[in-house]
């Protein structure tokens, strides 16, 4: 999922450099959402991940 966030960020940067502001804004928004989802899932997996068996 982090890979997709980076891909959309690169698309946003390229689109912004070429002057496509609508596409750049949309791609940047998608990248932000995917990054937040990745962080939330990462934290949940850290909290509820494998625990040592006693």
C-alpha positions, 0 to 999 in steps of 0.5 A, spaced: 500 500 500 505 504 501 508 503 494 501 505 491 502 512 495 509 513 492 506 512 485 501 517 486 505 522 489 510 521 483 504 522 478 502 528 482 509 531 482 510 530 474 503 532 473 504 539 477 511 540 473 507 539 467 502 544 469 496 539 470 493 542 476 487 538 476 490 531 475 496 533 480 491 535 486 487 529 485 493 524 485 496 528 491 489 527 495 489 519 493 497 519 495 495 522 502 489 518 503 493 511 502 499 514 506 494 515 512 491 508 511 498 505 511 500 508 517 493 506 521 494 499 518 501 499 520 500 501 527 494 496 528 499 491 526 504 493 531 499 493 537 495 487 535 500 483 531 504 476 534 505 476 541 509 471 544 506 465 547 507 463 554 
